[in-house]
């Protein structure tokens, strides 16, 4: 256990940190070599777009949005090898049945609030069909997009259904590579994590010639559980835990977290499923026990093997041997934390 004074120093630093500062700017001593932007977009070709909705106050407050993560960029229709893992299933991620069966992720990963999953899913399909028709290509007769959620009803009028088709389109078309906003953006706008304001976060780690990037929409955990760089910060900051709308303390493990792991390492779907599982270890480093009321669902994809989704004939693919996976596991755990 690190000294009590270190916990207090870190607590004070976090409370006084400027909103634009990130963990290492304070600095918090986190492990690993980060990429240029310390973001999922350090994995070449990955693009991320947000649509953020903030208006009103009180019970009618709107604090929500949509996040879109494109594995190969929004101009590419090429599928990527992928895998997923549910640590605790009190949540939703559509499209995972076919992902499990085929090992292919076609299109973006979209994240929003719990009651907007259907809207975002259908809006993407409509957008995709319109785009393909505009290009003069033949649209598929079916589409099974991946859309995930966490519940933002503590800060957002979740039953007001404020996410519309245009919001999904904006997130899809705003997607870009490069440095990313964090915090109150996209689907993470209305989230609460460990009794503090949660939201959207991202990080990356380098290992050899490859990169792992992670994006999370975090809405999980109780205040007392929170650990930062191994220090039990949450136990030292037990005041001002937010109240729920019914007047009770909101200090139950009833939130969720969606974790998206990207890498440019050539991995097969079975290996990417193993990578998605390692995100659970990064989450555990922050103190989570993945409570019964939490939807902790993770997805991983590789931008390597551009011919992964080729429909006809034999294709050549590359892969990293399983015996060489440990550095990738470590990078995933570090970036997730």
C-alpha positions, 0 to 999 in steps of 0.5 A: 500500500502506498503511503497515506500522504501520497493518496492525499496529494493525488486527491488534491492534484486531481481536484485542482486539475484544469479541465483540459489536463490529462492524467499524465499532465498532473502527473499521475504515474501510469505505466507504458509508452503512449502514442503521439495523441495518447488516443485510440486514433494513434492506431492508423486509419481509426477515426472517431466522431462525436455528436454532443447534446447539452441543453436545459437543466433540472429534470428536463436536462439533456446531457447525451449524444453519440460516438462513432468509431470507424476501424478503417475510416468512414470512407472504407467499407472493408470489414476488420477482424474483431472479437468481443467479451461481456464481463457483466451483461447488464447492458447492450451491444448489438451485432455481436452474434454475427461478430462472434460467428464471422469474426468480422466487424463491418462498419463502425462501433457506435455508442450512445445512451441506453434508450437510444440504441434502436434509434442509432442502429436504424439511423446508421443503416439508413445512412449507409444505404443512402451513401452506397446508393449515392456512390452507385454501388449495390447495397447489402440486403441486410446490416447488423451494426454494432451499437452499445450503450451506457445509462445516463438517466442520472444527468440526462432526460433519458426517457425524453428520447433526445437522440435523433437520426441527424445526431447519428449522421453527425457523429458518423460524418464528423469522424476524423483521425488525430487528437480527440476531445474527452469528457463530456462529449458524444455518448459519454456526455451524461455519464457518472463514474466512481461517484465523479463526473464520467464520460468519454476517455481514450488512451494508447500504448506502443509496443515494438512496431505496433500500437494499441488504442482504447476508447471508453464510455465510463459510467461505472463503479462506487466512490470508495472503489476508485483507485488511481495508479494503485492509490485508493483515492476514492476512500479518501474523498467520501464527501460530496457523493452526488445524490440520485433524483429520489434524494438518495446517495447515488453510490451503488454499482449500477453503471456500465462501461463500454471499452473499444480496443483497436490495434494495428497488430495482425491478429485473428478474431480468436486473438482479438477476443483474448485482447477484449478480455484483457480490458477487464484487467485494466478496468480492475486496476481502477477498482471496479468489481463489475457489479451486478447492475453494470453492463461491462462489454468490450470489443476489439478489432485489428486494422491489419489484414485489409483483405479480411472481408474479401468475399471470394477466393483464397486470401493471404493473412498474417498473424502474430503467434500466440506466444508473442501476445504478452506485450499486446496484452500488457499494452491493452491493460495499460491503455484501458487503465 
